[in-house]
Amino acid sequence: MARKHTRRQTWRAPNSVVVSSGSPKPQRLWQIPLVMAGLGAIVFSIMYLLHPGTGSIATAPGISVPVLSAGGRAGQRVFQQNCAQCHGLNADGSKQGPPLVHRIYEPLQHTDSRFRAAVDRGVQAHHWNFGNMPRIGLSDLETQRVIEYVRELQRANGIG
């Protein structure tokens, strides 16, 4: 006995549209705003990190250099002799190294002991794509003075 063809019932999910093909294929319209919001967040994040006002990956233009303390001035001299070729004259970064006046290096995130370890042992690249930082080999006092200089620059530029 042949089965009689009956009228097909259409099922609709809440907030959906049935595509007018032979079979019901609901499109979940509520997903579109979520996808758009996700893409917007990704684009915003990339633009925020690359925008010069946040310390771009290449350099952080517009570094304000404050009136430095005696320790900061001593650190500036050591920094310019040993660090500036990669990290820029005022720790604003270069094509060889990242800016240290950047929110990634704020004191709560990147402590003074981490700066000391970087100078003493070098660093594997992890925040940036500049390659590994070699061991610098400064004395403890020179390292402390460089840290003072960088922290004074950071404070003058709203970091830390």
Rosetta blueprint (number, residue, H / E / L):
1 M L
2 A L
3 R L
4 K L
5 H L
6 T L
7 R L
8 R L
9 Q L
10 T L
11 W L
12 R L
13 A L
14 P L
15 N L
16 S E
17 V E
18 V E
19 V L
20 S L
21 S L
22 G L
23 S L
24 P L
25 K L
26 P E
27 Q E
28 R E
29 L L
30 W L
31 Q H
32 I H
33 P H
34 L H
35 V H
36 M H
37 A H
38 G H
39 L H
40 G H
41 A H
42 I H
43 V H
44 F H
45 S H
46 I H
47 M H
48 Y H
49 L H
50 L H
51 H L
52 P H
53 G H
54 T H
55 G L
56 S L
57 I L
58 A L
59 T L
60 A L
61 P L
62 G L
63 I L
64 S L
65 V L
66 P L
67 V L
68 L L
69 S L
70 A H
71 G H
72 G H
73 R H
74 A H
75 G H
76 Q H
77 R H
78 V H
79 F H
80 Q H
81 Q H
82 N H
83 C L
84 A H
85 Q H
86 C H
87 H H
88 G L
89 L L
90 N L
91 A L
92 D L
93 G L
94 S L
95 K L
96 Q L
97 G L
98 P L
99 P L
100 L L
101 V L
102 H L
103 R H
104 I H
105 Y H
106 E L
107 P L
108 L L
109 Q L
110 H L
111 T L
112 D H
113 S H
114 R H
115 F H
116 R H
117 A H
118 A H
119 V H
120 D H
121 R H
122 G L
123 V E
124 Q L
125 A L
126 H L
127 H L
128 W L
129 N L
130 F L
131 G L
132 N L
133 M E
134 P L
135 R L
136 I L
137 G L
138 L L
139 S L
140 D H
141 L H
142 E H
143 T H
144 Q H
145 R H
146 V H
147 I H
148 E H
149 Y H
150 V H
151 R H
152 E H
153 L H
154 Q H
155 R H
156 A H
157 N L
158 G L
159 I L
160 G L
